[in-house]
Amino acid sequence: MPQPLTTKPIGLPFIELQSVDSTNNYARQQIHAGLAQHGMTIFSYEQLAGKGQRGKVWLAEKGANIILSLLLNPFPLLLTQQFQLSACIAVGVHDFFTKYTGDDSRIKWPNDLYWQDRKAGGILIESVIGSSKLGNNNWQWAIAGIGININQTSFPPEIKNPVSLKQITGKQFNPLELSKELCSLLDRRFTELRETGFENIYTTYLDHLYKKGSTVKLKKGTRVFEASIEGVSPTGKLITQHAFREEFDFGEVELIF
């Protein structure tokens, strides 16, 4: 079990792989082997079975993108505060991307990275939970998988509205070096969350929320409706307004383009 409040930064140790089924799976294997450390980062040039949200596959061209997973000790966050970590990682990824793209980058609820109306990256956070001596669920580890399109310019047709950093800027980048830069920015945000709390990260998240204040088409099951995106609650519920105000948990509703 990880020790509380380690001072080790995100990005150390940094493990570089040529190919792996999934960086999240590799990170989980480190936990099971007793080798996990807070801040451990697994970067791979190729991912053969990458994971996306809602059981989707994350497809990425070999050597062209950021594909990595972070091992994090979430202490002092509780399981009920998982959205705080999700928002923290999303804001850190946004910090990184806006350095190169300017003000057109947004965070699509809950934690996708968008540039204008096109998807540039995604985040998948998986939790490892154990039992404490008190019988409560204990949040032992968080595995944050991050994929960001960097140099890829051709995408499979099943991927909707993708975009890469190269397509935006016209420049070629080094995904390995960018990954280390990303780790530094994520460490800064994670330290902020631990030391000063969620308030500033939450405000920043809302400031850059995709389609905030806009009317969009949403789908819940067989129901399709239009609503205005009002924001996201501190616990991660999407807040919408149409004939009446509604809140949705992740997975309950999806945006229809």
ZADO-1210 file (C-alpha; in nm, 4 decimals, padded with zeros to 6 digits):
<atoms>
<atom x="00.0000" y="00.0000" z="00.0000" code="MET" pos="1"/>
<atom x="00.1371" y="00.3462" z="-00.0897" code="PRO" pos="2"/>
<atom x="00.2571" y="00.5780" z="00.1826" code="GLN" pos="3"/>
<atom x="00.0675" y="00.9053" z="00.2395" code="PRO" pos="4"/>
<atom x="00.1919" y="01.2281" z="00.0805" code="LEU" pos="5"/>
<atom x="00.5068" y="01.1105" z="-00.0908" code="THR" pos="6"/>
<atom x="00.7161" y="01.3935" z="-00.2314" code="THR" pos="7"/>
<atom x="00.8195" y="01.1995" z="-00.5420" code="LYS" pos="8"/>
<atom x="00.7113" y="01.3897" z="-00.8554" code="PRO" pos="9"/>
<atom x="00.4955" y="01.2549" z="-01.1357" code="ILE" pos="10"/>
<atom x="00.7284" y="01.1304" z="-01.4080" code="GLY" pos="11"/>
<atom x="00.9760" y="00.9485" z="-01.1826" code="LEU" pos="12"/>
<atom x="01.0525" y="00.6750" z="-01.2513" code="PRO" pos="13"/>
<atom x="00.9810" y="00.7098" z="-01.6245" code="PHE" pos="14"/>
<atom x="00.9507" y="00.3725" z="-01.8000" code="ILE" pos="15"/>
<atom x="00.9879" y="00.3764" z="-02.1797" code="GLU" pos="16"/>
<atom x="00.8417" y="00.0822" z="-02.3739" code="LEU" pos="17"/>
<atom x="00.8524" y="00.0055" z="-02.7448" code="GLN" pos="18"/>
<atom x="00.5205" y="-00.1804" z="-02.7446" code="SER" pos="19"/>
<atom x="00.2599" y="-00.2937" z="-02.4911" code="VAL" pos="20"/>
<atom x="-00.0972" y="-00.4194" z="-02.4886" code="ASP" pos="21"/>
<atom x="-00.2089" y="-00.1305" z="-02.2668" code="SER" pos="22"/>
<atom x="-00.0072" y="00.1080" z="-02.0512" code="THR" pos="23"/>
<atom x="-00.2869" y="00.0927" z="-01.7923" code="ASN" pos="24"/>
<atom x="-00.2547" y="-00.2867" z="-01.7822" code="ASN" pos="25"/>
<atom x="00.1234" y="-00.2555" z="-01.7431" code="TYR" pos="26"/>
<atom x="00.0735" y="-00.0131" z="-01.4538" code="ALA" pos="27"/>
<atom x="-00.1681" y="-00.2536" z="-01.2862" code="ARG" pos="28"/>
<atom x="00.0898" y="-00.5315" z="-01.3204" code="GLN" pos="29"/>
<atom x="00.3402" y="-00.3140" z="-01.1331" code="GLN" pos="30"/>
<atom x="00.0905" y="-00.2855" z="-00.8476" code="ILE" pos="31"/>
<atom x="00.0318" y="-00.6615" z="-00.8352" code="HIS" pos="32"/>
<atom x="00.4080" y="-00.7228" z="-00.8400" code="ALA" pos="33"/>
<atom x="00.4618" y="-00.4845" z="-00.5484" code="GLY" pos="34"/>
<atom x="00.6730" y="-00.2533" z="-00.7646" code="LEU" pos="35"/>
<atom x="00.4361" y="00.0432" z="-00.7890" code="ALA" pos="36"/>
<atom x="00.5557" y="00.3884" z="-00.6822" code="GLN" pos="37"/>
<atom x="00.3675" y="00.7144" z="-00.6753" code="HIS" pos="38"/>
<atom x="00.4612" y="00.9125" z="-00.9852" code="GLY" pos="39"/>
<atom x="00.5686" y="00.6083" z="-01.1874" code="MET" pos="40"/>
<atom x="00.4979" y="00.6819" z="-01.5533" code="THR" pos="41"/>
<atom x="00.4722" y="00.4208" z="-01.8283" code="ILE" pos="42"/>
<atom x="00.5233" y="00.5561" z="-02.1808" code="PHE" pos="43"/>
<atom x="00.4907" y="00.3399" z="-02.4912" code="SER" pos="44"/>
<atom x="00.5497" y="00.4095" z="-02.8598" code="TYR" pos="45"/>
<atom x="00.2838" y="00.1531" z="-02.9473" code="GLU" pos="46"/>
<atom x="-00.0280" y="00.0255" z="-02.7718" code="GLN" pos="47"/>
<atom x="-00.1892" y="-00.2878" z="-02.9126" code="LEU" pos="48"/>
<atom x="-00.5060" y="-00.2890" z="-02.7016" code="ALA" pos="49"/>
<atom x="-00.5455" y="00.0633" z="-02.5713" code="GLY" pos="50"/>
<atom x="-00.8458" y="00.1414" z="-02.3545" code="LYS" pos="51"/>
<atom x="-01.0873" y="00.4300" z="-02.4007" code="GLY" pos="52"/>
<atom x="-01.3907" y="00.5435" z="-02.2051" code="GLN" pos="53"/>
<atom x="-01.7010" y="00.3197" z="-02.1877" code="ARG" pos="54"/>
<atom x="-01.5069" y="00.0141" z="-02.3009" code="GLY" pos="55"/>
<atom x="-01.3980" y="00.1695" z="-02.6304" code="LYS" pos="56"/>
<atom x="-01.0591" y="00.1030" z="-02.7887" code="VAL" pos="57"/>
<atom x="-00.8033" y="00.3842" z="-02.8091" code="TRP" pos="58"/>
<atom x="-00.6411" y="00.3677" z="-03.1546" code="LEU" pos="59"/>
<atom x="-00.3098" y="00.5423" z="-03.2157" code="ALA" pos="60"/>
<atom x="-00.0397" y="00.5289" z="-03.4814" code="GLU" pos="61"/>
<atom x="00.2887" y="00.3769" z="-03.3644" code="LYS" pos="62"/>
<atom x="00.5463" y="00.6333" z="-03.2499" code="GLY" pos="63"/>
<atom x="00.3301" y="00.9331" z="-03.3370" code="ALA" pos="64"/>
<atom x="00.1515" y="01.0190" z="-03.0137" code="ASN" pos="65"/>
<atom x="00.1595" y="01.0525" z="-02.6377" code="ILE" pos="66"/>
<atom x="00.0544" y="00.7179" z="-02.4898" code="ILE" pos="67"/>
<atom x="00.1202" y="00.6910" z="-02.1184" code="LEU" pos="68"/>
<atom x="-00.0155" y="00.5913" z="-01.7803" code="SER" pos="69"/>
<atom x="00.0548" y="00.7421" z="-01.4393" code="LEU" pos="70"/>
<atom x="00.0499" y="00.5579" z="-01.1089" code="LEU" pos="71"/>
<atom x="-00.0839" y="00.7892" z="-00.8389" code="LEU" pos="72"/>
<atom x="-00.1329" y="00.7620" z="-00.4668" code="ASN" pos="73"/>
<atom x="-00.4626" y="00.9527" z="-00.4341" code="PRO" pos="74"/>
<atom x="-00.4232" y="01.0259" z="-00.0607" code="PHE" pos="75"/>
<atom x="-00.5756" y="01.2330" z="00.0988" code="PRO" pos="76"/>
<atom x="-00.8659" y="01.2080" z="-00.1496" code="LEU" pos="77"/>
<atom x="-01.1529" y="00.9755" z="-00.0673" code="LEU" pos="78"/>
<atom x="-01.3358" y="00.7475" z="-00.3092" code="LEU" pos="79"/>
<atom x="-01.6245" y="00.9944" z="-00.3031" code="THR" pos="80"/>
<atom x="-01.3857" y="01.2601" z="-00.4393" code="GLN" pos="81"/>
<atom x="-01.2778" y="01.0755" z="-00.7538" code="GLN" pos="82"/>
<atom x="-01.3950" y="01.3618" z="-00.9749" code="PHE" pos="83"/>
<atom x="-01.1423" y="01.5910" z="-00.8088" code="GLN" pos="84"/>
<atom x="-00.8591" y="01.3762" z="-00.9417" code="LEU" pos="85"/>
<atom x="-01.0261" y="01.3431" z="-01.2816" code="SER" pos="86"/>
<atom x="-01.0624" y="01.7214" z="-01.3117" code="ALA" pos="87"/>
<atom x="-00.7060" y="01.7743" z="-01.1873" code="CYS" pos="88"/>
<atom x="-00.5629" y="01.5478" z="-01.4591" code="ILE" pos="89"/>
<atom x="-00.7881" y="01.7047" z="-01.7241" code="ALA" pos="90"/>
<atom x="-00.6779" y="02.0565" z="-01.6273" code="VAL" pos="91"/>
<atom x="-00.3116" y="01.9509" z="-01.6346" code="GLY" pos="92"/>
<atom x="-00.3542" y="01.8029" z="-01.9829" code="VAL" pos="93"/>
<atom x="-00.5297" y="02.1238" z="-02.0899" code="HIS" pos="94"/>
<atom x="-00.2411" y="02.3308" z="-01.9458" code="ASP" pos="95"/>
<atom x="-00.0017" y="02.1320" z="-02.1620" code="PHE" pos="96"/>
<atom x="-00.2009" y="02.1476" z="-02.4857" code="PHE" pos="97"/>
<atom x="-00.2778" y="02.5189" z="-02.4672" code="THR" pos="98"/>
<atom x="00.0967" y="02.5947" z="-02.4553" code="LYS" pos="99"/>
<atom x="00.1049" y="02.4911" z="-02.8209" code="TYR" pos="100"/>
<atom x="-00.2480" y="02.5625" z="-02.9452" code="THR" pos="101"/>
<atom x="-00.3628" y="02.8802" z="-02.7696" code="GLY" pos="102"/>
<atom x="-00.7118" y="02.9430" z="-02.6375" code="ASP" pos="103"/>
<atom x="-00.9151" y="02.7091" z="-02.8613" code="ASP" pos="104"/>
<atom x="-00.8620" y="02.4011" z="-02.6432" code="SER" pos="105"/>
<atom x="-01.1407" y="02.2809" z="-02.4136" code="ARG" pos="106"/>
<atom x="-01.2206" y="02.0036" z="-02.1653" code="ILE" pos="107"/>
<atom x="-01.5190" y="01.7960" z="-02.2747" code="LYS" pos="108"/>
<atom x="-01.7001" y="01.6449" z="-01.9781" code="TRP" pos="109"/>
<atom x="-01.5788" y="01.4484" z="-01.8012" code="PRO" pos="110"/>
<atom x="-01.2164" y="01.4654" z="-01.9196" code="ASN" pos="111"/>
<atom x="-01.1650" y="01.4559" z="-02.2969" code="ASP" pos="112"/>
<atom x="-00.9357" y="01.7086" z="-02.4634" code="LEU" pos="113"/>
<atom x="-01.0933" y="01.9039" z="-02.7500" code="TYR" pos="114"/>
<atom x="-00.9606" y="02.1633" z="-02.9903" code="TRP" pos="115"/>
<atom x="-01.2498" y="02.3593" z="-03.1386" code="GLN" pos="116"/>
<atom x="-01.4966" y="02.0759" z="-03.2161" code="ASP" pos="117"/>
<atom x="-01.2389" y="01.8025" z="-03.2654" code="ARG" pos="118"/>
<atom x="-01.1020" y="01.5457" z="-03.0211" code="LYS" pos="119"/>
<atom x="-00.7303" y="01.5709" z="-02.9491" code="ALA" pos="120"/>
<atom x="-00.6993" y="01.3403" z="-02.6499" code="GLY" pos="121"/>
<atom x="-00.8626" y="01.1338" z="-02.3816" code="GLY" pos="122"/>
<atom x="-00.8117" y="01.0241" z="-02.0232" code="ILE" pos="123"/>
<atom x="-00.9109" y="00.6973" z="-01.8583" code="LEU" pos="124"/>
<atom x="-00.8678" y="00.6718" z="-01.4806" code="ILE" pos="125"/>
<atom x="-00.8950" y="00.3307" z="-01.3181" code="GLU" pos="126"/>
<atom x="-00.8985" y="00.2832" z="-00.9416" code="SER" pos="127"/>
<atom x="-00.7462" y="00.0078" z="-00.7324" code="VAL" pos="128"/>
<atom x="-00.9495" y="-00.0341" z="-00.4150" code="ILE" pos="129"/>
<atom x="-00.8713" y="-00.2422" z="-00.1079" code="GLY" pos="130"/>
<atom x="-01.0306" y="-00.2983" z="00.2289" code="SER" pos="131"/>
<atom x="-00.9127" y="-00.1037" z="00.5322" code="SER" pos="132"/>
<atom x="-00.8982" y="-00.2298" z="00.8902" code="LYS" pos="133"/>
<atom x="-01.2212" y="-00.0392" z="00.9542" code="LEU" pos="134"/>
<atom x="-01.3968" y="-00.2354" z="00.6820" code="GLY" pos="135"/>
<atom x="-01.4249" y="00.0668" z="00.4525" code="ASN" pos="136"/>
<atom x="-01.3208" y="00.0730" z="00.0904" code="ASN" pos="137"/>
<atom x="-00.9719" y="00.2168" z="00.0676" code="ASN" pos="138"/>
<atom x="-00.8587" y="00.3981" z="-00.2489" code="TRP" pos="139"/>
<atom x="-00.5087" y="00.2588" z="-00.2802" code="GLN" pos="140"/>
<atom x="-00.4034" y="00.3581" z="-00.6317" code="TRP" pos="141"/>
<atom x="-00.5276" y="00.5547" z="-00.9295" code="ALA" pos="142"/>
<atom x="-00.4030" y="00.4637" z="-01.2771" code="ILE" pos="143"/>
<atom x="-00.4438" y="00.7572" z="-01.5145" code="ALA" pos="144"/>
<atom x="-00.4142" y="00.6591" z="-01.8798" code="GLY" pos="145"/>
<atom x="-00.3611" y="00.9537" z="-02.1149" code="ILE" pos="146"/>
<atom x="-00.3621" y="00.9546" z="-02.4952" code="GLY" pos="147"/>
<atom x="-00.2946" y="01.2733" z="-02.6941" code="ILE" pos="148"/>
<atom x="-00.2710" y="01.2969" z="-03.0725" code="ASN" pos="149"/>
<atom x="00.0643" y="01.4557" z="-03.1566" code="ILE" pos="150"/>
<atom x="00.2039" y="01.3793" z="-03.5054" code="ASN" pos="151"/>
<atom x="-00.0699" y="01.1567" z="-03.6461" code="GLN" pos="152"/>
<atom x="-00.2466" y="01.3035" z="-03.9505" code="THR" pos="153"/>
<atom x="-00.4442" y="01.0038" z="-04.0800" code="SER" pos="154"/>
<atom x="-00.7078" y="00.8412" z="-03.8589" code="PHE" pos="155"/>
<atom x="-00.9385" y="00.5388" z="-03.8917" code="PRO" pos="156"/>
<atom x="-01.2865" y="00.6337" z="-04.0197" code="PRO" pos="157"/>
<atom x="-01.4539" y="00.5126" z="-03.6987" code="GLU" pos="158"/>
<atom x="-01.2835" y="00.7886" z="-03.4997" code="ILE" pos="159"/>
<atom x="-01.5118" y="01.0931" z="-03.4960" code="LYS" pos="160"/>
<atom x="-01.3653" y="01.4409" z="-03.5488" code="ASN" pos="161"/>
<atom x="-01.0022" y="01.3691" z="-03.4507" code="PRO" pos="162"/>
<atom x="-00.7249" y="01.6271" z="-03.4571" code="VAL" pos="163"/>
<atom x="-00.3548" y="01.6239" z="-03.3712" code="SER" pos="164"/>
<atom x="-00.1044" y="01.8829" z="-03.2579" code="LEU" pos="165"/>
<atom x="00.0701" y="01.8585" z="-03.5959" code="LYS" pos="166"/>
<atom x="-00.2544" y="01.9278" z="-03.7817" code="GLN" pos="167"/>
<atom x="-00.3166" y="02.2338" z="-03.5646" code="ILE" pos="168"/>
<atom x="00.0342" y="02.3811" z="-03.5716" code="THR" pos="169"/>
<atom x="00.1875" y="02.2357" z="-03.8890" code="GLY" pos="170"/>
<atom x="00.4905" y="02.1279" z="-03.6826" code="LYS" pos="171"/>
<atom x="00.6468" y="01.7891" z="-03.6000" code="GLN" pos="172"/>
<atom x="00.7061" y="01.7076" z="-03.2327" code="PHE" pos="173"/>
<atom x="00.8914" y="01.4531" z="-03.0186" code="ASN" pos="174"/>
<atom x="00.6227" y="01.2583" z="-02.8265" code="PRO" pos="175"/>
<atom x="00.8717" y="01.1312" z="-02.5669" code="LEU" pos="176"/>
<atom x="00.9951" y="01.4793" z="-02.4780" code="GLU" pos="177"/>
<atom x="00.6407" y="01.6163" z="-02.4749" code="LEU" pos="178"/>
<atom x="00.5373" y="01.3336" z="-02.2403" code="SER" pos="179"/>
<atom x="00.7998" y="01.4399" z="-01.9875" code="LYS" pos="180"/>
<atom x="00.6852" y="01.8009" z="-02.0162" code="GLU" pos="181"/>
<atom x="00.3263" y="01.6862" z="-01.9609" code="LEU" pos="182"/>
<atom x="00.4322" y="01.4988" z="-01.6463" code="CYS" pos="183"/>
<atom x="00.5819" y="01.8167" z="-01.5037" code="SER" pos="184"/>
<atom x="00.2590" y="02.0115" z="-01.5583" code="LEU" pos="185"/>
<atom x="00.0485" y="01.7288" z="-01.4159" code="LEU" pos="186"/>
<atom x="00.2709" y="01.7157" z="-01.1081" code="ASP" pos="187"/>
<atom x="00.2175" y="02.0889" z="-01.0567" code="ARG" pos="188"/>
<atom x="-00.1609" y="02.0486" z="-01.0648" code="ARG" pos="189"/>
<atom x="-00.1580" y="01.7362" z="-00.8464" code="PHE" pos="190"/>
<atom x="00.0560" y="01.9159" z="-00.5871" code="THR" pos="191"/>
<atom x="-00.1888" y="02.2057" z="-00.5975" code="GLU" pos="192"/>
<atom x="-00.4803" y="01.9684" z="-00.5359" code="LEU" pos="193"/>
<atom x="-00.3084" y="01.8086" z="-00.2373" code="ARG" pos="194"/>
<atom x="-00.1753" y="02.1252" z="-00.0785" code="GLU" pos="195"/>
<atom x="-00.4402" y="02.3903" z="-00.1473" code="THR" pos="196"/>
<atom x="-00.7522" y="02.1928" z="-00.2325" code="GLY" pos="197"/>
<atom x="-00.9885" y="02.1643" z="-00.5272" code="PHE" pos="198"/>
<atom x="-01.1298" y="02.5176" z="-00.5591" code="GLU" pos="199"/>
<atom x="-00.8898" y="02.6688" z="-00.8135" code="ASN" pos="200"/>
<atom x="-00.8703" y="02.3510" z="-01.0226" code="ILE" pos="201"/>
<atom x="-01.2506" y="02.3298" z="-01.0257" code="TYR" pos="202"/>
<atom x="-01.2812" y="02.6938" z="-01.1357" code="THR" pos="203"/>
<atom x="-01.0269" y="02.6380" z="-01.4129" code="THR" pos="204"/>
<atom x="-01.2087" y="02.3230" z="-01.5245" code="TYR" pos="205"/>
<atom x="-01.5386" y="02.5129" z="-01.5530" code="LEU" pos="206"/>
<atom x="-01.3712" y="02.8065" z="-01.7296" code="ASP" pos="207"/>
<atom x="-01.2548" y="02.5733" z="-02.0078" code="HIS" pos="208"/>
<atom x="-01.5568" y="02.3403" z="-02.0214" code="LEU" pos="209"/>
<atom x="-01.6520" y="02.2468" z="-02.3784" code="TYR" pos="210"/>
<atom x="-01.9900" y="02.3904" z="-02.4901" code="LYS" pos="211"/>
<atom x="-02.0537" y="02.5614" z="-02.1563" code="LYS" pos="212"/>
<atom x="-02.3467" y="02.7991" z="-02.2020" code="GLY" pos="213"/>
<atom x="-02.4320" y="02.6474" z="-02.5417" code="SER" pos="214"/>
<atom x="-02.7372" y="02.4469" z="-02.6434" code="THR" pos="215"/>
<atom x="-02.6431" y="02.0955" z="-02.7516" code="VAL" pos="216"/>
<atom x="-02.8171" y="01.7714" z="-02.8453" code="LYS" pos="217"/>
<atom x="-02.7941" y="01.4990" z="-02.5810" code="LEU" pos="218"/>
<atom x="-02.8939" y="01.1342" z="-02.5750" code="LYS" pos="219"/>
<atom x="-02.9989" y="00.9310" z="-02.2726" code="LYS" pos="220"/>
<atom x="-03.0985" y="00.5795" z="-02.3705" code="GLY" pos="221"/>
<atom x="-03.3602" y="00.6229" z="-02.6449" code="THR" pos="222"/>
<atom x="-03.4352" y="00.9809" z="-02.5417" code="ARG" pos="223"/>
<atom x="-03.2774" y="01.2568" z="-02.7525" code="VAL" pos="224"/>
<atom x="-03.3210" y="01.6157" z="-02.6369" code="PHE" pos="225"/>
<atom x="-03.1702" y="01.9611" z="-02.6552" code="GLU" pos="226"/>
<atom x="-03.0388" y="02.1372" z="-02.3457" code="ALA" pos="227"/>
<atom x="-02.7975" y="02.4081" z="-02.2423" code="SER" pos="228"/>
<atom x="-02.4742" y="02.3007" z="-02.0710" code="ILE" pos="229"/>
<atom x="-02.4740" y="02.4944" z="-01.7431" code="GLU" pos="230"/>
<atom x="-02.1650" y="02.3363" z="-01.5910" code="GLY" pos="231"/>
<atom x="-02.0441" y="02.0398" z="-01.3876" code="VAL" pos="232"/>
<atom x="-02.1068" y="01.9889" z="-01.0172" code="SER" pos="233"/>
<atom x="-01.8154" y="01.9546" z="-00.7693" code="PRO" pos="234"/>
<atom x="-01.8866" y="01.5795" z="-00.7656" code="THR" pos="235"/>
<atom x="-01.8719" y="01.5507" z="-01.1455" code="GLY" pos="236"/>
<atom x="-02.2358" y="01.5559" z="-01.2535" code="LYS" pos="237"/>
<atom x="-02.3149" y="01.7302" z="-01.5828" code="LEU" pos="238"/>
<atom x="-02.5643" y="02.0124" z="-01.5171" code="ILE" pos="239"/>
<atom x="-02.8076" y="02.0924" z="-01.7985" code="THR" pos="240"/>
<atom x="-03.1000" y="02.3288" z="-01.8398" code="GLN" pos="241"/>
<atom x="-03.3920" y="02.3010" z="-02.0819" code="HIS" pos="242"/>
<atom x="-03.7562" y="02.2939" z="-01.9724" code="ALA" pos="243"/>
<atom x="-03.6136" y="02.2041" z="-01.6321" code="PHE" pos="244"/>
<atom x="-03.2731" y="02.1538" z="-01.4701" code="ARG" pos="245"/>
<atom x="-03.1188" y="01.8065" z="-01.4820" code="GLU" pos="246"/>
<atom x="-02.7944" y="01.6513" z="-01.3603" code="GLU" pos="247"/>
<atom x="-02.6341" y="01.3426" z="-01.5108" code="PHE" pos="248"/>
<atom x="-02.3635" y="01.1044" z="-01.3936" code="ASP" pos="249"/>
<atom x="-02.0930" y="01.0004" z="-01.6383" code="PHE" pos="250"/>
<atom x="-02.2256" y="00.7279" z="-01.8677" code="GLY" pos="251"/>
<atom x="-02.5889" y="00.8381" z="-01.8309" code="GLU" pos="252"/>
<atom x="-02.5873" y="01.0801" z="-02.1220" code="VAL" pos="253"/>
<atom x="-02.3786" y="01.1486" z="-02.4322" code="GLU" pos="254"/>
<atom x="-02.3331" y="01.4459" z="-02.6607" code="LEU" pos="255"/>
<atom x="-02.4660" y="01.3992" z="-03.0142" code="ILE" pos="256"/>
<atom x="-02.2785" y="01.5784" z="-03.2927" code="PHE" pos="257"/>
</atoms>
